[in-house]
Amino acid sequence: MQSPTHDPGSALAIRSQYRQSQSRAARLRLLVDTGQELTQLPPAAMRQRALQRACAFMAMDHGLLLEWQTTQPPRATAQHGSSERLAALHPLAKSATLHPEWLPQSDAALPQVLRIPLPGADGQAFGALLLANSVALAAPDSEDLESLQLLATLLAAHLENQRLLETLQARERTMSELVHRLFSAQEDERKRVAYDLHDGLAQTLAGLHQRLQGFAGRCPTLPEELHNELQTILTLAQGCVGEGRQLIGGLRPNVLDDFGLYKAIDKEADRLRDAGIEVHWRQQSSARLPGASEIALFRIAQEGINNILKHARASHAELSLQLVDGQARLALADNGVGFALDTPLSSCGGQHLGLAAMQERASLLGGELSWYSAPGNGTRLQARVPLPTAGEHP
């Protein structure tokens, strides 16, 4: 059998096609591997890995990732190679173009620099990859530049997402701090008003009731009509004293400071009993909790009891307070009409504002609030708040 004739032109063409296919495979691996790693690494490692991959792909021994804010100069967030040589690249970070640039540098320690911008969602660059080499290299071809720009776009998307997440987290921390200050100011104001009422109006009403009682005891026999009027006045005065004490207790119950959370909630539950609703305690704990935890859980219980009185039309309510697995757990349940909550609390406006406030109180202490309710099936509410461990300040 005769062997085929050797064609040097065909061999060169096959070798060229092979090298092109290898080059395309390398570009594809660069993008695929980098894209997978960016989703798995923390921000600092993500920056460093993307820079190292870009340097390896271009066979360059120096690399610098620079990022900047609108009003701030560029800062290095990742680097590869000699710090002294990389310092000279900082002035090359910003440019008017969003395309890769090959920048030959005469009389420089790094004679050639490749600048790849990091484009933001607003069409403006917020960073740049600067790749350099200590010896001269041929300029990269258009396919290599396109691959590097795709890598930079992937990196930019992840960095922007990280920036947005950090901004959102900072705003949430600020909002939580503001809400915490609001609740603290509210408690301080309630305490001040309660003390003012106790030392002022409540004492005046109690004195008025006693004087009226003394007057009625010394008063001669009155006609029936006047006698009935006097008794009505005494009843009104006594009711004012009771309402004043109830108002003071709602603002800042002394029983919470003196006897703890369980006694304070049970006294608050007297409002349910007075309304003819049967109250049953499933679990109870008389242990004292940190002050912030007691106040938050008491306000949650108070709001839950208010909801039962206002909306539930219930005949039976169950309460529970226990310490389990380093948590204080408060639960309220009723057999009332229930409700349907089809939208998140944040979009309900003024509706279900009490639930949102209860949720925020639990969240500020690192806890959570959960509830279940359906029309005709009552409502179950549970608040869980972590307790400080031994040696930890509450």
C-alpha positions in Angstrom: 0.0 0.0 0.0 1.4 3.4 -1.0 1.8 5.9 1.8 0.2 9.4 1.2 2.6 12.1 0.0 3.7 14.5 2.7 2.2 18.0 2.2 4.1 20.6 4.3 1.3 23.1 3.8 -1.3 20.8 5.2 0.8 20.0 8.2 1.3 23.7 9.0 -2.5 24.3 8.6 -3.3 21.4 11.0 -0.7 22.7 13.5 -2.2 26.2 13.3 -5.7 24.9 13.8 -4.5 22.9 16.8 -2.9 25.9 18.4 -6.0 28.0 17.8 -8.2 25.3 19.4 -5.9 25.1 22.4 -6.0 28.9 22.7 -9.8 28.9 22.6 -9.9 26.1 25.2 -7.6 28.2 27.5 -9.9 31.2 27.1 -12.9 29.2 27.8 -11.3 27.6 30.9 -10.3 31.1 32.1 -13.9 32.3 32.0 -15.6 29.1 33.3 -13.2 28.4 36.2 -13.1 32.0 37.3 -16.9 32.4 37.1 -17.3 29.3 39.3 -14.7 30.5 41.8 -16.1 34.0 42.1 -19.4 32.6 43.5 -17.6 30.5 46.2 -14.9 32.8 47.5 -15.1 35.6 50.0 -14.5 39.1 48.5 -10.8 39.4 49.3 -10.0 36.0 48.0 -12.2 36.5 45.0 -10.3 39.6 44.0 -6.9 38.0 44.4 -7.9 34.8 42.5 -9.3 36.8 39.5 -6.0 38.9 39.4 -3.8 35.8 39.5 -5.8 34.0 36.8 -5.5 37.1 34.5 -1.8 37.3 35.1 -1.3 33.6 34.4 -3.4 33.8 31.2 -1.3 36.6 29.8 2.0 35.2 31.2 2.6 38.4 33.0 4.5 38.5 36.3 2.9 41.7 37.9 -0.8 42.6 38.4 -2.8 45.2 40.3 -6.5 45.5 41.0 -7.5 49.1 41.8 -11.0 50.3 42.8 -12.3 53.7 43.6 -15.4 55.6 44.7 -16.6 58.8 43.0 -14.9 61.2 45.4 -12.0 59.0 46.4 -8.6 58.1 44.8 -8.0 54.5 43.6 -7.0 52.0 46.2 -5.3 48.6 45.7 -7.6 45.7 46.7 -5.4 42.9 45.3 -1.8 42.7 43.9 0.7 40.2 42.4 4.4 40.9 42.1 6.8 43.5 43.4 5.1 46.2 45.5 7.7 48.8 44.5 7.2 48.2 40.8 3.4 48.1 41.2 3.4 51.5 42.9 4.2 53.1 39.5 0.9 51.7 38.0 -1.5 53.7 40.2 -1.6 56.8 37.8 -2.7 54.5 35.0 -5.9 53.3 36.7 -8.4 55.8 35.4 -9.1 56.4 31.7 -11.9 57.8 29.6 -12.3 54.5 27.7 -14.1 51.4 28.8 -12.0 49.1 26.5 -8.8 47.3 27.2 -5.6 49.3 26.5 -2.1 48.2 25.7 0.2 50.8 27.2 3.9 50.5 26.3 6.0 52.3 29.0 9.5 53.6 27.9 12.2 53.7 30.5 10.1 51.9 33.1 10.7 48.9 35.3 7.5 47.4 33.8 7.8 48.3 30.1 4.4 47.1 29.1 1.0 47.4 30.9 -2.4 46.1 29.9 -5.3 48.0 31.4 -8.7 46.3 31.6 -11.5 48.5 33.1 -14.2 47.2 35.5 -17.5 48.5 34.2 -20.3 49.4 36.5 -24.0 49.1 35.9 -24.1 52.9 35.3 -21.7 52.6 32.4 -18.8 54.1 34.3 -15.7 52.3 35.4 -15.2 51.9 39.2 -12.0 49.9 39.0 -9.3 48.4 36.7 -7.1 45.4 36.3 -3.5 46.4 35.5 -1.3 43.6 34.2 2.4 44.2 33.5 5.6 42.3 32.8 9.2 42.9 33.7 10.4 42.0 30.1 8.9 43.0 26.8 6.1 40.8 25.3 4.1 40.9 22.1 0.8 42.8 22.2 -2.1 40.4 22.9 -4.5 39.6 20.1 -8.1 40.7 20.0 -9.5 37.4 21.2 -7.3 37.5 24.3 -8.4 41.1 25.0 -12.0 40.1 24.6 -11.6 37.2 27.0 -9.9 39.4 29.6 -12.7 42.0 29.3 -15.3 39.3 29.9 -13.4 38.2 33.0 -13.3 41.8 34.2 -17.0 42.1 33.6 -17.7 39.0 35.6 -15.5 40.3 38.4 -17.2 43.8 38.2 -20.6 42.3 38.6 -19.6 40.3 41.7 -17.9 43.4 43.2 -20.9 45.6 42.6 -23.2 43.0 44.2 -20.9 42.9 47.2 -20.9 46.7 47.4 -24.7 46.8 47.2 -24.9 44.1 49.9 -22.5 46.0 52.2 -24.5 49.3 51.6 -27.8 47.5 52.4 -26.3 45.9 55.5 -25.0 49.3 56.7 -28.4 50.8 56.2 -30.1 48.0 58.0 -27.7 48.4 60.9 -28.4 52.2 61.0 -32.2 51.5 60.9 -31.9 49.0 63.7 -29.9 51.4 65.8 -32.5 54.2 65.2 -35.4 51.8 66.1 -33.5 50.7 69.2 -33.0 54.4 70.2 -36.7 55.0 69.5 -37.8 52.1 71.7 -35.4 53.2 74.4 -36.6 56.8 74.3 -40.2 55.5 74.3 -39.6 53.5 77.4 -37.8 56.4 79.1 -40.7 58.7 78.3 -43.3 56.1 79.5 -41.4 55.8 82.8 -41.3 59.6 83.2 -45.0 60.0 82.4 -45.9 57.1 84.7 -43.9 58.7 87.6 -45.5 62.1 86.9 -49.0 60.6 86.9 -48.3 58.6 90.0 -46.9 61.6 92.0 -49.4 64.1 90.6 -52.8 63.2 89.1 -53.1 59.8 90.7 -52.4 61.2 94.2 -54.9 64.0 93.5 -57.6 61.6 92.4 -56.9 59.3 95.4 -57.1 62.3 97.8 -60.3 63.5 96.1 -61.9 60.1 96.5 -60.9 60.0 100.2 -62.3 63.5 100.8 -65.6 62.5 99.1 -65.8 59.4 101.2 -65.2 61.4 104.4 -67.8 63.9 103.3 -70.3 61.2 102.6 -69.7 59.6 106.0 -70.2 62.9 107.9 -73.1 64.1 105.7 -76.6 64.1 107.3 -79.3 62.0 105.8 -80.1 63.3 102.4 -83.2 63.0 100.3 -83.1 59.9 98.1 -82.4 61.8 94.9 -79.4 63.6 96.4 -78.2 60.5 98.1 -78.1 58.6 94.8 -76.3 61.5 93.2 -73.6 61.4 95.9 -73.1 57.7 95.5 -72.8 58.2 91.7 -70.1 60.8 92.3 -68.3 58.4 94.7 -68.4 55.7 92.1 -67.0 58.0 89.4 -64.2 59.1 91.7 -63.4 55.5 92.6 -63.4 54.6 88.9 -61.0 57.5 88.1 -58.6 56.2 90.7 -58.7 52.7 89.2 -58.3 54.0 85.7 -55.4 56.1 86.7 -53.7 53.1 88.3 -54.3 51.0 85.2 -52.9 53.7 83.0 -49.8 54.0 85.1 -49.4 50.2 85.1 -49.7 50.1 81.3 -47.0 52.8 80.9 -44.5 51.3 83.3 -45.8 48.4 85.5 -44.1 48.4 88.9 -44.7 44.6 89.1 -42.3 44.2 86.2 -39.5 45.9 88.0 -40.4 44.4 91.4 -41.4 40.8 90.6 -40.3 40.0 87.0 -41.8 39.2 83.7 -44.1 36.3 84.5 -46.0 38.3 87.2 -46.1 41.4 85.0 -47.7 39.4 82.1 -50.1 37.6 84.4 -51.3 40.9 85.8 -51.6 42.3 82.2 -53.7 39.2 81.5 -56.2 40.4 84.1 -57.6 42.6 81.3 -58.5 39.4 79.5 -60.1 37.9 82.6 -62.1 41.1 83.2 -63.4 40.8 79.7 -64.7 37.3 80.4 -61.9 35.5 78.5 -60.6 32.3 80.2 -56.8 32.5 80.7 -54.6 29.3 81.0 -50.9 29.2 81.6 -49.3 26.2 79.9 -45.7 26.9 81.1 -44.4 29.6 83.4 -41.0 30.7 84.7 -40.4 33.2 87.5 -36.7 33.5 86.7 -35.5 37.1 86.2 -34.2 38.1 82.8 -31.9 40.9 81.6 -33.8 44.2 81.7 -33.9 44.7 78.0 -35.3 41.2 77.5 -38.0 41.7 80.1 -39.1 45.0 78.7 -39.2 43.7 75.1 -41.1 40.5 76.0 -43.5 42.4 78.2 -44.3 44.8 75.4 -44.8 41.9 73.0 -47.2 40.2 75.4 -49.0 43.5 76.0 -49.5 44.1 72.3 -50.6 40.5 71.9 -53.2 40.9 74.7 -54.4 44.1 73.1 -54.9 42.3 69.8 -56.9 39.6 71.5 -59.1 42.2 73.2 -59.6 44.3 70.1 -59.9 41.8 67.3 -60.0 38.1 68.3 -63.5 37.8 69.8 -62.1 34.9 71.7 -63.4 33.0 74.7 -60.1 31.3 75.7 -56.4 32.3 75.7 -53.3 30.3 76.5 -50.0 31.8 77.7 -46.5 30.3 78.0 -43.2 31.6 79.3 -40.2 29.3 79.6 -36.4 29.2 79.3 -35.3 26.6 76.9 -31.9 26.1 75.2 -30.5 29.5 76.2 -33.7 31.2 75.0 -36.6 32.9 76.6 -39.8 31.8 74.8 -43.0 33.6 75.1 -46.2 32.2 73.5 -49.8 33.5 73.2 -52.7 31.7 71.6 -56.4 32.3 71.3 -59.4 30.6 69.8 -60.7 33.7 68.1 -61.7 34.6 64.6 -58.0 34.8 63.3 -56.9 36.8 60.3 -55.2 36.3 56.9 -51.9 38.1 56.2 -51.2 37.8 52.5 -48.6 40.5 52.1 -45.3 41.1 54.0 -45.4 43.3 57.1 -43.2 45.9 55.5 -45.8 46.5 52.8 -48.9 46.6 55.0 -48.8 50.3 55.8 -50.6 51.0 59.1 -52.3 47.6 59.0 -50.7 45.0 61.4 -48.4 47.7 62.7 -48.5 46.0 66.1 -47.1 42.8 64.6 -44.3 44.8 62.9 -43.4 46.5 66.2 -43.3 43.1 68.0 -41.1 41.6 65.3 -38.7 44.6 65.5 -38.5 44.3 69.3 -37.5 40.7 69.1 -35.1 41.3 66.2 -33.2 44.0 68.1 -32.3 41.4 70.8 -31.2 38.9 68.2 -34.4 36.9 68.5 -37.4 36.3 66.2 -41.2 36.5 66.2 -43.3 33.9 64.5 -47.1 33.6 64.2 -49.8 31.6 62.6 -53.3 32.7 62.0 -56.1 31.8 59.6 -59.8 33.0 59.5 -61.8 31.0 61.9 -58.8 29.2 63.5 -57.5 31.7 66.0 -54.0 33.1 66.3 -50.7 31.7 67.7 -47.8 34.0 68.5 -44.3 33.1 69.7 -41.3 35.3 70.5 -37.9 33.8 71.0 -35.1 35.9 72.5 -31.5 34.6 73.2 -30.2 35.0 76.8 -26.6 36.0 77.6 -24.4 33.1 78.6 -22.4 33.0 81.8 -19.9 35.8 82.0 -21.5 37.7 79.2 -23.0 41.1 79.9 -26.8 41.4 79.2 
